[in-house]
Amino acid sequence: MTYAITRRIASAALASAVLLAAAPLAAADWKPQKPVEMVIMAGQGGGADRLARLFQSIIQKENLSSMPILPVNKGGGSGAEALRYLKDKSGDDHVIMATLNSYYTTPLRTDIGVNIEEFTPLARMALDTFVLWVNADSDIQTLDDYVAAVKASGGSWKMGGTGTGQEDSLVTAMLETEFGIKVTYVPFKGGGDVAKNLVGGHIDSSVNNPSEALGFYQAGKLRPIAAFTPDRIDVFPDTPTMTELGHELVYWMQRSFVAPSGMSPEAVAYYTEMFEKLNATEEWKTYTQEKALMADFLTGDALQAYFLEERAKHGDLLGAMGEGS
């Protein structure tokens, strides 16, 4: 079964280009009058948190905002805290939010009174990747080794991930279905905690984003087994993809920004231009290459269409897991 979360349709690029062409004109008429709150719908230490704070750092160094950008973590309830907060900030031109896939999965899993169609799309900066990891001290060298070890564990195998019903647990469920295995899923608050616990031997495997495990990999403490990408990841040239191993398992994590409903068009144009400029910086380009992210800028109506398409696909995945609301 194919679980690929596909990229946008080709026509989205045209819609994005039209919006960006108009953005600088409108943005010139508005600037923030106070510090801008950057809500992060995840806990500290994980990929979403580190990436949002990188964005904040680049914005500051490149003077892309006339006012400071202040990161605030609201990861409670698998991002439900952040989603409710953004809903309550309707019409506020000084709040933006860094999203990940729980942007759609959390409202699907739990009735929190949030409809993402009401929020204002700003910019998708990248698509993040997933890799199956084991401790480097493990005897597991290949995907076949991994499947055999999990089956031999009799259900006691511990897979670490961020939250329940979120991205890591979806990828884990995909593995269970594809290989007929069963693991004990152990949720943590952030991807950083997952990687640390895998190094410490408290869990047996993970599906961390590369950026969350890269430091431990470079230190020789973690081993990548297979990537959930269509092609091999440049940072891990010797690590095969699930696809080339005969398993159509591809999954992406979107790294985007949205705003509350009712944000003024002038503010939307200002932040869209800000992220467009950030996307063009050398620091961001270098980061995406080194951390195995696929830079894939998208804005406006095209981004909203992407969100709704992905929400539908994740609804199907959650339904298959028995997690849908």
C-alpha positions in Angstrom: 0.0 0.0 0.0 1.3 3.5 -0.8 1.2 6.1 1.9 3.0 8.8 -0.1 2.1 12.3 1.0 2.5 14.1 -2.4 3.7 17.5 -3.2 1.6 20.3 -4.6 0.1 20.3 -8.1 2.0 22.2 -10.7 -0.5 25.0 -11.0 0.2 26.0 -7.4 3.5 27.6 -8.4 1.7 30.0 -10.7 -0.7 31.1 -8.0 2.2 31.5 -5.6 4.1 33.7 -8.1 1.1 35.9 -8.6 0.7 36.5 -4.9 4.4 37.2 -4.4 4.5 39.7 -7.3 1.8 41.7 -5.5 3.1 41.3 -2.0 5.9 43.9 -1.9 3.5 46.6 -3.0 1.0 45.9 -0.3 3.6 45.2 2.4 5.1 48.7 2.0 1.9 50.1 3.5 2.1 48.2 6.8 4.7 47.4 9.4 4.3 45.7 12.8 3.9 48.2 15.7 5.0 45.9 18.4 7.0 42.6 18.8 5.6 39.8 16.8 4.7 36.5 18.6 6.0 33.4 16.8 3.9 30.5 18.3 5.6 27.1 18.0 3.1 24.2 18.1 5.7 21.9 19.6 7.9 21.6 22.7 11.5 22.7 23.1 14.4 20.8 21.6 12.7 19.1 18.7 12.9 19.8 14.9 10.0 22.2 14.9 11.4 24.2 17.8 14.9 24.4 16.4 13.8 25.3 13.0 11.4 28.1 14.2 14.2 29.6 16.3 16.6 29.4 13.3 14.0 31.4 11.3 13.8 33.9 14.1 17.6 34.2 14.2 17.8 34.8 10.4 15.0 37.3 10.5 16.9 39.2 13.2 20.4 39.0 11.5 19.1 40.0 8.1 16.8 42.8 9.5 13.8 41.2 7.8 11.3 42.5 10.4 11.0 46.1 11.7 10.1 44.6 15.1 11.5 41.6 17.1 10.1 38.2 16.5 9.5 36.4 19.8 9.3 32.5 19.8 6.8 31.0 22.2 6.4 27.2 22.6 2.8 26.0 23.0 3.1 22.2 22.4 0.5 21.0 24.8 -2.0 18.4 23.6 0.0 17.6 20.4 -0.3 21.2 19.3 -3.9 21.7 20.5 -2.8 24.4 22.9 -1.2 26.4 20.0 -4.2 25.9 17.7 -6.7 27.1 20.3 -4.4 30.1 21.0 -4.3 31.0 17.4 -8.0 30.7 17.1 -8.4 33.1 20.0 -6.1 35.6 18.3 -8.4 36.2 15.4 -7.7 39.6 13.7 -4.3 40.0 15.5 -1.7 41.3 13.0 1.1 40.5 15.5 0.9 36.7 15.8 2.2 34.1 13.5 2.6 30.3 14.0 5.2 27.8 12.9 3.4 24.6 11.9 4.1 20.9 11.4 1.8 18.1 10.4 0.0 18.1 13.7 -1.5 21.3 12.2 -4.0 18.9 10.5 -3.8 15.7 12.6 -4.6 17.2 16.0 -8.0 18.8 14.9 -8.8 15.5 13.2 -8.0 13.4 16.3 -9.6 15.6 18.9 -12.6 18.0 18.9 -10.9 21.2 19.9 -13.2 23.5 18.0 -10.6 24.5 15.4 -11.0 24.4 11.7 -7.7 25.2 9.9 -9.6 26.6 6.9 -10.2 29.7 9.0 -6.5 30.4 9.5 -4.5 32.6 7.2 -1.7 30.8 5.2 1.6 32.6 5.0 4.4 30.5 3.7 5.6 26.9 3.4 9.4 27.0 3.8 10.4 23.3 3.4 9.4 19.7 3.5 11.3 17.7 6.2 12.2 14.0 5.9 12.1 10.9 8.1 14.6 8.2 8.7 14.4 4.9 10.6 17.1 4.9 13.3 18.7 2.4 15.7 21.4 2.7 18.3 24.8 2.4 16.6 25.7 -0.4 19.2 22.9 -2.5 17.8 23.5 -5.5 15.6 20.9 -4.2 13.2 22.5 -3.2 9.9 19.7 -3.5 7.3 15.9 -3.2 7.1 15.6 -7.0 7.0 17.6 -7.1 10.3 15.3 -4.5 11.8 12.1 -6.4 10.8 13.5 -9.7 12.1 14.5 -8.1 15.4 11.1 -6.5 16.0 9.3 -9.7 15.3 11.7 -11.6 17.6 10.9 -9.2 20.4 7.4 -10.5 20.7 5.8 -7.0 20.9 8.2 -5.6 23.5 10.1 -3.5 20.9 10.1 0.2 21.9 9.7 2.8 19.1 10.1 6.4 20.4 8.4 9.3 18.8 6.8 12.7 19.4 3.3 12.6 20.7 0.5 10.1 19.8 -1.4 10.4 16.6 1.3 12.8 15.3 3.9 12.3 12.6 6.2 9.8 14.2 3.3 7.6 15.3 1.8 7.7 11.7 5.1 6.6 10.3 5.3 3.9 12.9 1.9 2.7 12.0 2.9 2.6 8.4 5.8 0.3 9.3 3.6 -1.9 11.3 1.1 -2.3 8.5 3.7 -2.8 5.8 5.8 -5.4 7.6 3.2 -7.1 9.9 5.1 -6.1 13.0 3.9 -4.7 16.4 5.9 -2.3 18.5 5.3 -0.5 21.8 5.1 3.2 20.9 6.7 5.5 23.5 5.7 9.2 23.1 8.0 12.0 24.1 7.5 15.8 24.1 10.0 16.5 21.4 12.3 15.0 18.8 15.4 15.9 20.8 14.2 13.8 23.7 13.5 10.9 21.3 17.1 11.0 20.0 18.6 11.2 23.5 16.6 8.2 24.7 17.6 6.1 21.7 21.3 6.9 22.4 20.7 6.1 26.0 19.1 2.7 25.2 15.8 3.5 26.7 14.0 2.9 23.3 15.0 0.5 20.5 14.4 2.7 17.4 13.0 6.0 16.2 11.9 7.7 13.0 13.4 11.1 13.8 13.8 13.8 11.3 17.5 14.0 10.3 18.1 17.4 12.0 17.0 15.8 15.3 19.4 12.9 15.1 22.2 14.3 13.0 24.5 15.3 15.9 24.3 11.8 17.4 24.8 10.3 14.0 28.0 12.3 13.4 29.2 11.3 16.8 28.8 7.7 15.8 26.0 7.0 18.3 23.0 6.4 15.9 22.7 4.4 12.7 20.3 5.2 9.9 18.6 2.1 8.4 16.3 3.5 5.7 14.8 6.8 4.6 11.2 7.6 3.9 12.0 9.6 0.8 11.7 9.0 -2.9 15.4 9.4 -3.4 18.4 9.0 -1.2 19.2 11.9 1.2 22.5 13.6 0.3 23.6 13.7 4.0 23.2 9.9 4.1 24.3 8.7 0.7 24.8 5.1 1.9 21.3 4.8 3.4 18.8 3.2 1.1 15.2 4.5 0.8 12.2 2.4 1.7 11.2 2.7 -2.0 14.4 1.2 -3.4 14.0 -1.6 -0.9 10.7 -2.4 -2.4 8.4 -0.6 0.1 6.4 2.4 -1.1 6.7 4.3 2.2 7.2 8.0 1.7 6.3 10.7 4.2 7.0 14.4 4.5 6.8 16.9 7.3 5.7 20.4 6.2 7.5 23.3 7.8 5.2 26.3 7.3 3.8 29.5 8.9 0.2 30.5 9.3 -1.6 33.4 11.0 -4.9 33.9 12.8 -8.1 34.4 10.8 -8.9 38.0 10.0 -5.3 39.2 9.7 -5.3 42.3 7.5 -4.2 41.9 3.9 -1.4 44.4 4.5 0.0 42.3 7.3 -0.3 39.1 5.3 1.7 40.8 2.5 4.3 42.0 5.0 4.9 38.5 6.5 4.8 36.8 3.1 7.5 39.1 1.8 9.5 38.6 5.0 9.5 34.8 4.5 10.2 35.2 0.7 13.4 37.1 1.6 14.3 34.6 4.3 13.9 31.8 1.7 16.5 33.6 -0.4 19.2 33.9 2.3 22.4 31.8 2.0 22.1 30.7 5.6 18.7 29.1 4.9 19.9 27.5 1.7 22.9 26.0 3.5 20.8 24.8 6.4 18.4 22.9 4.1 21.3 21.2 2.4 23.1 20.2 5.6 20.0 19.1 7.5 18.3 17.1 4.6 15.3 19.4 4.2 13.8 20.1 0.8 13.3 23.8 0.4 9.9 24.2 -1.3 8.5 27.7 -0.9 4.7 28.1 -1.3 2.2 30.8 -0.3 -1.3 32.1 -0.4 -4.2 30.2 -1.9 -1.8 27.5 -3.2 -0.6 26.9 0.3 -4.1 26.7 1.6 -5.0 24.2 -1.0 -2.0 22.1 0.0 -3.0 22.2 3.6 -6.5 21.0 2.8 -5.3 18.2 0.5 -2.9 17.0 3.2 -5.6 17.2 5.8 -7.7 14.8 3.7 -4.8 12.4 3.3 -4.0 12.4 7.0 -7.6 11.8 7.7 -7.4 8.6 5.7 -4.2 7.6 7.5 -5.7 8.3 11.0 -8.8 6.4 10.0 -6.8 3.4 9.1 -5.2 3.6 12.6 -8.5 4.1 14.3 -7.4 7.5 15.5 -9.8 9.8 13.5 -12.4 11.8 15.4 
